[in-house]
Amino acid sequence: MYTIDLAYVGRGLHEELVAYIADQQGYYADEGVHVALRDGCSWGDERLRRGATIGLGRALLSRLADGIPWVALHVNTHRPLFWFLARPGPTSLADLAGRRLAVHAPHTAPGCFARIVLR
């Protein structure tokens, strides 16, 4: 079994939670890998640059703003990527049509993705 160290930088729970749930559900084991989540908050920039990190928005911004060369890895999955938390009642996204939803701000990566998914 392969092991992947995946660092997060404490900027938002959404990426870490997805990786944690995938691990708990056995999705990584089903694919023959073990993903170890690592707290990279105290890591220096060089250490973070040498590894895999969660958080496309921050990674992209740091690469563009600081001129750091980078490689993007795109992964498609048949597992759910996004989920929504709601009060009892709605059972599908269609039930949310015309309703007000609380999502991240539009200028953030999660806010942008939420708007794309909801469209």
C-alpha atoms as one frame of an Amber mdcrd trajectory, in Angstrom:
protein
   0.000   0.000   0.000   1.321   3.463  -0.925   1.356   6.245   1.675   0.753
   9.888   0.757   1.487  12.688   3.241  -1.067  15.419   2.653  -0.532  18.728
   4.467  -3.190  21.265   5.343  -2.490  24.801   6.448  -5.447  25.517   8.706
  -7.178  27.980   6.393 -10.514  26.213   6.319 -12.032  22.963   7.440 -13.606
  22.072   4.101 -10.548  20.421   2.509  -9.352  18.611   5.610 -12.832  17.328
   6.407 -13.268  15.842   2.930  -9.951  13.997   3.216 -10.791  12.787   6.735
 -14.234  11.481   5.714 -12.768   9.762   2.645 -10.250   8.032   4.921 -12.891
   6.989   7.468 -15.129   5.602   4.717 -12.246   3.521   3.372 -12.169   5.253
  -0.034  -8.369   5.554  -0.018  -7.895   1.947   1.113 -10.193   0.839  -1.720
  -7.665   2.408  -4.105  -4.628   0.901  -2.351  -3.317   4.093  -0.744  -3.045
   5.449   2.767  -3.392   9.234   3.082  -1.829  10.725   6.208  -3.146  14.203
   6.997  -0.420  16.455   8.378  -0.758  19.857  10.044   1.473  22.060   7.904
   0.649  25.336   9.684   4.124  25.602  11.219   5.985  24.295   8.161   8.182
  26.686   6.212   7.401  27.559   2.610  10.132  25.288   1.241   8.832  22.233
   3.104   5.285  22.916   1.928   6.491  23.365  -1.649   8.131  19.924  -1.639
   4.975  18.088  -0.613   1.311  17.697  -1.412  -1.023  20.246   0.151  -4.781
  20.600   0.348  -6.265  23.879  -0.787  -6.169  24.810  -4.425  -7.158  28.445
  -3.872  -4.307  29.289  -1.519  -1.836  27.201  -3.497  -2.752  28.940  -6.748
  -2.596  32.393  -5.167   0.842  31.768  -3.655   2.152  30.472  -6.970   0.839
  33.466  -8.930   1.672  36.155  -6.346   5.109  34.839  -5.381   6.210  33.533
  -8.782   6.685  29.982  -7.507   6.708  27.301 -10.250   4.115  24.580  -9.695
   2.492  21.480 -11.092  -1.261  20.929 -10.891  -2.695  17.465 -10.358  -6.319
  17.123 -11.368  -8.229  14.203  -9.893 -11.664  13.096 -11.035 -13.728  11.001
  -8.704 -16.995   9.138  -8.669 -17.374   9.873  -4.953 -19.230  12.991  -3.730
 -17.032  16.071  -3.717 -19.355  18.615  -2.121 -22.084  18.369   0.446 -24.493
  20.801   2.011 -25.710  20.946   5.583 -29.332  21.962   6.091 -32.131  21.934
   8.606 -34.460  18.946   8.497 -36.731  19.083   5.485 -34.736  19.417   2.249
 -33.841  16.059   0.755 -32.209  17.221  -2.490 -30.591  20.304  -4.020 -33.804
  20.843  -6.006 -35.565  21.532  -2.688 -33.275  24.538  -2.228 -34.419  26.340
  -5.399 -35.421  29.920  -4.573 -34.099  29.657  -0.998 -31.321  31.667   0.627
 -28.121  29.731   1.254 -25.093  30.622   3.350 -21.878  29.947   1.441 -18.361
  31.383   1.496 -17.732  34.827  -0.004 -17.630  34.964  -3.835 -13.934  35.906
  -3.983 -12.811  32.767  -2.136 -12.163  29.368  -3.706 -14.954  27.591  -1.743
 -17.370  30.436  -2.516 -16.563  30.299  -6.214 -16.941  26.510  -6.335 -20.220
  26.622  -4.388 -21.670  29.070  -6.888 -20.575  26.933  -9.834 -22.096  23.793
  -8.286 -25.348  25.571  -7.450 -25.720  26.951 -10.977
